[in-house]
Amino acid sequence: MVDYTTTTDWYGAPGARANLIPDPDEARRPVPALPTPMAIHGALECEVQPVVGRSAGLVIEPQDTRWTGMANVSAHVQLLIRGKKVGDYVELAIPAKGSAPRRFTLYATQAYDYGILKFSVNGRAVVQPFDGYAPNPTPSGPIALGVFTPKHGKLILRAELADANPKAGGFRYLAALDAVVVSER
């Protein structure tokens, strides 16, 4: 883990003067510790799950969320989906032991330039779409996707851009998946 601090350089022409004096006590202060990452009990982080399908040219990448001030993103990292249009999708292979039906809960993020997602698990559509729009970056909280039966020890989560909220600005089709919890029924 890396901590960050601010450094300022001051440049002036010959003979320039500053109205501030050096402050060695301030310079010796320790760098503040980063906040402790929030953990969701039993969660699997989306940013480390295998990608088994995606739209041609779709950029997906882990995104460190500490700079956004969002303290409630699991492990301070989410899977950022840089969608460009309706229909862009990503598929993740989520491990799920056994063959008994499992409850599937997703955690995502909302922001002013995020689109509306529709989900499916193992090819079965989730009825309710998820509107990723919010005026400021914020975690979604738990999104109950339903109960699904694993196939070959996994559940395939598909997140597809379905639309953009009329209030969305910027790119409008970005999305972010934080973590999933696969639990007993």
N, C-alpha and C positions, 0 to 999 in steps of 0.2 A: 504494500500500500504506500502511496506517496502523499505527503502533505504539501500544500502550496502556500506561498507567501507572496506579498507584493514587494517589488523593488522599484524604486524611482531613481532615475538619473536626471541630473540637471545640467544643462549646457548654457554657457553664456559667452559673449564676446569678451576679448581682453578688457579688463577693468570693470566688468559687470559685478554687481553686488547682490546678495540675497538678503531678505528680511528675516530669515530663519537661521537658527544656529543648530549645529549637530546635537542630537539627543542620544547619547550612548546608552542611557537607561532603557529607552524605548527600543533601541536596536538589540539589546540583550534579552528582551522579553521572548519567552518560548513561543513557537508557532502553535496556535490553538489546535487541539486535536479535532479530527473530523468526527462528525456524529456517528454513533454506533448504527450500523445498518439494521433496518427493520427486518425481521424474519417472520415469515408466515409458516406456521407449524405444518410440517409435512409437505411443503411446497417443492416443486421441481421448477427450476429457473428456465424460462423459455429461451433465453439467450444461449444456453448450452445444449439444448436439445437438437438432435439431428434434423436437418432440413431435408425432406424427401421429395419435395416438389415446390416449384415456384414459377411465376410468370417469366417469360423470356426477358432478360435485361433488368429484372427487379433487383434493386439493391436492398439487402437486409444486413443489419449490423448491430452489435451490442452498443448500447449508449449509456454512458455514465450519467446519472441524473443528479449528482450532488450539486452541480452548478445551477440547477433549476430551483433549488430550495425545497424540492419534494422529499420530505423525510420518510414518506410511507411507501416507497418503492422497494420491493424486496431486494436486499443486498446492494442497493443503490445502482442497479443495472437493469435495463430492459432491452427487449429485442425491437429495434426501430425498423419499421417497414417504410421504405421510401417509394410508395405507390405514386403512379402518375395518372391513372385512369380507372374508371369503373371496370371491374373484372380482374384487376391485378390481385394475385393471391400468393400465399405461402402455406406449405404443409409441413407440420412438425410431427415427428414420431415420439410419442410420449410413452415411456415404459409403464406397463400395468401387469402385475403378476397375476397368474391364474386365469381362469376363464369365467369367473363369476362376474355378473354385471357390476359396474363401478360408477359411483357418482363423480361427475367431472365438473370442477369449479375453476374458472379462469379469473385471473387478475390482470387488468390492462391499465392503460393510462389515457387520459383525455387532455386535449390542448386545442388552441384556437385554429390550428391548421390540420386537424385530424379528421378523417372521413368516417363514414358509417360502414361498419363491418357486418357481414353475415358469416355464420360459422356452420361447419358440419364436423361431425366426429365419425370416423369410419364410413364416410359417405352418407350418413344420415343427417339431414338438415336440422339445424336448431331453428325453431320457429321465430323467436324474437331477435331482431337485429340489435346491434350495439352502436349507439351514436357516440363516436369518439370526440365530438366537439365539446369544448368548455372554454370560457374566456381566458382562463389561466391554467397552466399545467396542474393536473390533479390526478391522484390515483382513482381508479374506478370503484374500488372495493370489490367484494366477491360477485362474480357473474355466474349464476348456476346455469350450466348448459344442458344438464339432464343426466340420465343414466344410460350407460353404453356398455356393450360387451367387448372386452379386448379380443383382438385377433393376433395370434402369434406373439403374445406377450406385449402388445402395444396398442395404443389408441392413436389414430392419425387425426390430428387437429388441423382443419383447414380454415384459414381466416381470409376472407375475400372482400375487397372493397366493393360496396354495393351502391354507394352514392356519397354526396357531400352535403352536410348541413348548410342551408342557405346563409347562415351566419358565419360560416368558416371563411377564413382568409388565408393568405399565403399560398402554400402548395395545395391545400384542401384535401389531399388524398394520402397523407401520412397516417401511420398507425403505430401503436406500440403495445406489445404483449409483455407482461411482467413475469407471471408465474402461473402454474396450474397445481391444483390439488386433486389427486385421484384417490378416492376413499371408498370404504365399504358402503354398500347401499343403506 
